[in-house]
Amino acid sequence: MPPAPDRLPNADGVTATPSDAAGSPQRAAEALMLTCPNCSTRLEERKCKLFCPRPGCGYFLSCADFY
């Protein structure tokens, strides 16, 4: 019997629901957006800016850079 349409096997044969597949790339993109490109530390938010809390790094992203 074929799998139900809401349960689809991926290339590895692991069965996942469409919601699993849709949520994973978004979480990965959010994590990437909150990672410092200089030192890989998680960025912190202050008002509309993201900044690296690691001393000496100095990386920041202002809200104007998002658009």
Secondary structure, DSSP 8 states (H G I E B T S, - for coil): ----TTSEE-TTS-EE-HHHHHHHHHHHHHHHHTB-TTT--B-EEETTEEE--STTT--EE-HHHH-
